[in-house]
Amino acid sequence: MGDGYALVVRFTLRDVSAARRFDDLVAQTISGIRGEAGTLAYTVHTPVDEPLTRLFYELYADRDAFQAHEEQPHTRRFLRAREELLSHVEVSFLNEHHSLSKRPSTEQS
């Protein structure tokens, strides 16, 4: 297995109404994402005491799988529709420390 391709996205929502609409938008999008073979993990979190923040952790088999995700109609719709709901977006691309990680691709047999 390759190194994977991972990122964390921090979304700051405009207000409570925008947060509800954003969650609805994610709910409409996730079924398409769950069908993507190269998307290994796609998790959505709300940080404790930050109700207007959503953190996404995304792990793809490789950069090509990420690019395939970005080109899907459900992803394109999400990217367009989210803009009016956000006050800020921050994306961090990640390099995994394999020797410090625990997931199936890093376990020894």
Secondary structure by P-SEA (a helix, b strand, c coil): cccbbbbbbbbbbccaaaaaaaaaaaaacaaaaaacccccbbbbbbccccccbbbbbbbcccaaaaaaaaacaaaaaaaaaacccccbbbbbbbbbccccccccccccc
